[in-house]
Amino acid sequence: MKSYRIHWIDIAKGICIISIVIGHVYHNSFIRTYALSFDVPMFFFLSGLCYRKPDDSIEYFINKIKRVVVPYFSFSLISILVFAVAGRIMPQISNIMNCSLEDNILVMLWGNSKPDVMKYNSPLWFLTCYFSVLVLAFIVEKIVDFLRNVRYVREIIIICLILIGGGDSTPSITLPWHLETAVSMLVWLELGITFKEKKLFDRSIKFKNVIIVIFLVVGALLGFINRDIIKTSLQVRQDIYGVHVLYYLGAFFGIMGFSLLSQRIGKNKILEYCGRNSLSILVVHKFPVLFFQELFPPLQKRLW
């Protein structure tokens, strides 16, 4: 089949990866709080919109290993080696991260970045979590197909995942390859699949601008209220969600707002480029930040 790209989804991914980078590197409570309230859930939601049920299970997993697991190990090893060498050349780097080759390889194999142990390239946690989500989604979709005569079976599973994730996805649990985080993120991927199959976005282009603004404002307000309750920014990587009701509602409104905004934009070369290359941006953007922090110490107050 001839592959094609949907412009607005690329734009949404572009907005999403820019938000993730901002949330990772810019030390500003307002911008950081808003970005972290929706960015990672939105990535999984968009992945659900692009999800295609595999005809061949073996081919499916081979494809995901090539696209997710191989890049994870490749960029992990490169990052570990870079900082192992950099730690010897610039000892001050060792003050902000563990440059030990042996320790970091063990972290890489375990694939869980909590509690902040994947400092050689912490955004790589997303790849291990993403692979875990894809494995879980494969199982869920098999269950949905098996129970296809049961009405709203996927919606029931999503509700169950929300309830399970509230207790399983916590900072104190560190399962291999972020399995605990994957439970919560699977909610968004399955929601994306639901939107795709029910074609819920087919009529969304008719939404007025004021509706888009309402989605964005409500999502932001819920994110800030949640942040003020728990006295810290939400962080998917650390499984810090605050009040789960506020988290899910805030992320949902943010996702809807930016998805509708992306459809309204239609085409934008810069955002589409960022969206198409979101994986590359994700795995390399931490390098310049760390080095700029060391070369220009005043930036440490502004860069995370």
VENUR-V988319 format. One record per run of one state. SS is the DSSP state (H for helix, E for strand, - for the rest). FROM is the first residue (numbers start at 1). TO is the last residue. If there is no record, write none. Layout:
ss = [SS	SS]
from = [FROM	FROM]
to = [TO	TO]
This chain:
ss = [-	H	E	-	H	-	H	-	H	-	H	-	H	-	H	-	H	-	H	-	H	-	H	-	E	-	E	-	H	-	H	-	H	-	H	-	E	-]
from = [1	7	26	27	29	37	39	50	57	90	91	96	101	111	122	147	153	169	176	198	204	207	209	231	235	236	240	241	244	266	269	277	278	296	297	302	303	304]
to = [6	25	26	28	36	38	49	56	89	90	95	100	110	121	146	152	168	175	197	203	206	208	230	234	235	239	240	243	265	268	276	277	295	296	301	302	303	304]
